[in-house]
Amino acid sequence: MKRGAIESFFQRPVPKKPKYEANANKSSHASYPFAIPHVPASFQEQLGFAPAKEGKLINDQLDLDLVYYQPYIPSSITTGFFEFLRQELPFYRVQYNINRGGVETHINTPRFTTVFGVDETSHFALDGSLVDTKTGEPIEKNRYKCVPRPIPQCLDELRKVTEGTTGQKFNFCLVNYYANGKDSISFHSDDERFLGSNPAIASFSLGAKRDFLMKHKPIAPGDRQNVEFPKGLKLPLGSGDMVLMRGKTQANWLHSIPKRAGVDTGKGRINITFRKAMVKGGTENYYQYNVGVGVVHKWDTGSEQMAIFAPNT
């Protein structure tokens, strides 16, 4: 082997130049593992043109109420926005145990997750402290077992635009990173009591295209006998697309992102969802299952994968 080849073999890969311009301003908070840059100015300007296309109403089946935007985020910034969020946000690979019918099962989350926000009983003051929504006084120290984190500016700008478009209010932002086609999420519904009745959830996709599957929950015998059982639904979510799920959808439908082979199987995807938690149980739930107590991961541009975050390296 030639000398040049040997040297290149041991050299660390040269990081690719990101497709966005860094913003010197950052969101900082004691609960963050590191400061999170503000959204690049050019991206924020383009978000002012969202939605890029008007949404398509999908409500032709029982209990279904969706608005499907293809895309919502302008295509001029989707690649850069994806790379920005993947590079600059902290992520976690949460592990936990669940007990079903007396059987203990260990769950290793098949995706990277992170979450920001706090439920309606509290809000963040300008100095980053939590205050009670009703009294305006600092919350009691034992209100939360977790440590709530304010939504950083880079996600909050998208939240504000989304609220303006949908007429909904959101106080939580969940972000999932699917590293490749093997990462997935099984059929479920976001119908927890802490979201209230008929919750609205805005779900964004960035990066690789993935199928979004939906199916109606089983209908008990005797219920709605004269109604045809709803067919399944498959939406091919591209980068920049958004699905607004509202009305009776969460109470009656399940959704999933299955594993994917073939085209784009090795590419990553980011899913951003905005929700509104009504009580502190929602805050506890979101941080338990999307942050947990595990180590922080951050995107490594050299190896092009999530790596354990080591401060000051």
C-alpha angles and dihedrals in degrees: 000000000000120000092247091052092050092050092049090049092061098038119105111249113263109249115244117247107257120243093235140063114247118243115223092211117087140189110237130185135157089244094058118091087218138356115280118219120237117252112278110268093239091054093050090052091052092048086064087071094055132157091053089195132017115262123256115231114228111188103125096116134065114289092351121134117164138151111205119199118195092208122354098171112060111259090230091075106027096097094046094043090052092051092045095054094042091050101041108037126083114240136193136203098215122206124190144153126243129191117217118175091341093308117120114217127188113220122203104190108239093218140037116263142187135173141196134186144058134245127261095270090071141027137189118259121218090266091055096254122130120247132184112261095221101041102027088224126126111277121250112268094241098050093105132034088200129056109248117217126208117242106262118239094253090062097031091062089058090046092055092048090048092050090052092051099043102033088230130122123228132188101173134062120193120189124194124189117202105197094197144336092294092066113087149146122231127229112296142137129230094228101128115150092239089068092060125225120324096001122197117226124185112205121192129192127206128174125008119029113252133178117251109207126197133184134173119252116250114281116224116243110268095025116117093347094177095051121095112238108255120255122236121264131219122191118185100218113208129190109293096017121133133196119199110202114193146144115033094343099104094043093054110022136064125210136192146173105223127203113277133214130186122023115038092000091133095046127094130241133198122207119195119191128185118204141164118234114197103194138028091261087073092054091050092048097049095049093044094054101032104036107014119162099298131113125286119253127202131184113266111209093199098056092026094227141092112282134183108272115243114188118230095016 
